[in-house]
Amino acid sequence: MTEAAEAAGSELVHDFGLLFKAAGRLEQRIDSALRARCGIHHTMFELLIRLCREPGEEVSQAVLAGELVLTSSGTTRLIDRMEEAALVRRRPSPTDRRVTVVEATDQGRAVFLEAAAVHAEVVQECFVAPVDSADYTALVRALTAIDTAVGGRAERRPGGPGGPGAG
């Protein structure tokens, strides 16, 4: 076996590849279901989560870009499409004239509620159900540690999904 083949076949490459492939496939499943049943894609759903989480909170495009891990121009294009679909609206910040804030419209909140049910269904089927309760708890703990290590702000929200057997 060559040195390159040995490196390519390493346990670390394999294990990270499993994580990457599983996450990619799950994201594709969620995206397909959201497009088919709600008319939005997964990134739109993620933006609506952020806007609906704290009603009335001023959320700037720059904050959204950082939280969605998008470029400034990518965020602008996403919000343009969502504004055209009447899911969000932009308005000047009442506290800082240099800042534009984004908020969900009534239609955006209605689409979000529909999409949240679809999202929960796919996540339950493809992320939660295949794993027993103890492994699920350990998986969430491990993913939180990884996200924190790479600079994220992972947190388990009280009242959030509790994994298998949660009520």
C-alpha positions in Angstrom: 0.0 0.0 0.0 1.3 3.4 -0.9 1.7 6.2 1.6 -1.1 8.2 -0.1 -3.5 5.2 -0.1 -2.7 4.6 3.5 -3.5 8.3 4.3 -6.7 8.2 2.3 -7.8 5.0 4.1 -7.1 6.3 7.6 -9.7 5.9 10.3 -9.9 9.7 10.7 -10.6 10.2 7.0 -13.2 7.5 7.2 -14.9 8.8 10.3 -15.1 12.4 9.2 -16.3 11.2 5.8 -19.2 9.4 7.6 -20.2 12.6 9.4 -19.9 14.7 6.2 -21.9 12.2 4.1 -24.6 11.7 6.7 -25.0 15.4 7.3 -25.1 16.1 3.5 -27.7 13.4 2.9 -29.8 14.5 5.8 -29.7 18.1 4.5 -30.7 16.9 1.0 -33.7 15.0 2.4 -34.8 18.0 4.4 -34.3 20.3 1.5 -36.3 18.1 -0.9 -39.2 17.8 1.6 -39.3 21.5 2.2 -39.2 22.3 -1.5 -41.9 19.8 -2.3 -44.2 20.5 0.5 -43.6 24.1 1.5 -42.1 25.8 -1.5 -38.9 26.9 0.3 -35.4 25.5 0.5 -33.5 24.5 3.6 -31.5 27.8 3.9 -34.7 29.8 3.8 -36.1 27.6 6.6 -32.9 28.2 8.6 -33.3 32.0 8.1 -37.0 31.8 9.2 -36.0 29.8 12.3 -33.7 32.7 13.3 -36.3 35.4 12.6 -39.1 33.5 14.4 -37.1 32.5 17.5 -37.1 36.0 19.0 -40.2 37.9 17.8 -39.7 41.6 17.6 -35.9 41.3 17.9 -33.9 43.4 15.4 -31.8 41.1 13.3 -29.5 42.7 10.8 -28.4 41.1 7.5 -24.9 41.0 8.8 -25.9 39.0 11.9 -28.0 36.6 9.7 -25.0 36.1 7.3 -22.8 35.1 10.3 -25.3 32.8 11.8 -26.1 31.1 8.5 -22.4 31.0 7.5 -23.1 32.8 4.2 -21.3 35.6 2.5 -22.8 39.1 2.7 -23.8 38.9 -1.0 -25.2 35.4 -0.6 -27.3 36.6 2.3 -28.5 39.6 0.3 -29.6 37.4 -2.6 -31.4 35.0 -0.2 -33.2 37.8 1.5 -34.1 39.3 -1.9 -35.7 36.0 -3.0 -37.5 35.7 0.4 -38.7 39.3 0.2 -40.1 38.7 -3.4 -42.0 35.7 -2.0 -43.4 37.9 0.8 -41.7 35.8 3.5 -39.6 38.6 5.0 -39.3 42.3 4.9 -36.4 44.7 5.3 -36.7 47.9 7.2 -34.2 50.5 8.6 -33.1 49.9 12.1 -34.8 52.4 14.4 -31.7 52.5 16.5 -29.0 52.7 13.8 -29.7 54.4 10.4 -26.7 52.5 8.9 -28.3 49.1 9.6 -31.1 47.3 7.8 -33.0 44.7 9.8 -35.0 41.8 8.5 -38.2 40.5 10.0 -40.6 37.6 9.1 -43.9 38.6 7.6 -47.2 37.0 8.6 -46.9 34.8 5.5 -43.3 34.0 6.4 -44.4 32.9 9.9 -47.2 30.7 8.4 -44.8 29.1 6.0 -42.3 28.6 8.8 -44.9 26.7 10.9 -45.7 24.4 8.0 -42.0 23.9 7.3 -41.2 23.3 10.9 -43.6 20.3 10.9 -42.0 18.9 7.8 -38.5 19.5 9.2 -39.4 17.7 12.4 -40.8 14.8 10.5 -37.7 14.3 8.4 -35.3 14.8 11.4 -37.3 12.4 13.5 -37.3 9.8 10.7 -33.7 10.2 9.6 -31.7 11.6 12.5 -33.5 10.5 15.7 -35.2 7.2 15.0 -32.2 5.3 13.6 -30.3 5.8 16.9 -31.2 4.5 20.4 -31.8 7.0 23.1 -28.4 6.7 24.9 -26.5 7.0 21.6 -28.6 10.0 20.6 -27.9 11.8 23.8 -24.1 11.0 23.4 -24.3 12.1 19.7 -25.8 15.5 20.6 -23.3 16.0 23.3 -20.5 15.1 20.9 -21.8 17.4 18.2 -22.1 20.3 20.7 -18.5 19.8 21.7 -17.3 19.7 18.1 -19.3 22.9 17.3 -17.9 24.6 20.3 -14.4 23.6 19.4 -14.7 25.1 15.9 -16.1 28.4 17.2 -19.8 27.7 17.2 -22.3 28.6 19.9 -24.0 25.2 20.1 -26.6 25.0 22.8 -29.4 22.7 23.6 -32.6 24.7 23.9 -34.8 23.9 26.9 -38.0 22.3 25.6 -36.3 21.3 22.4 -36.4 17.8 20.9 -35.2 15.3 23.5 -34.4 12.5 21.1 -35.9 9.0 21.1 -38.8 8.6 23.4 -39.2 12.3 24.1 -42.7 13.4 24.7 
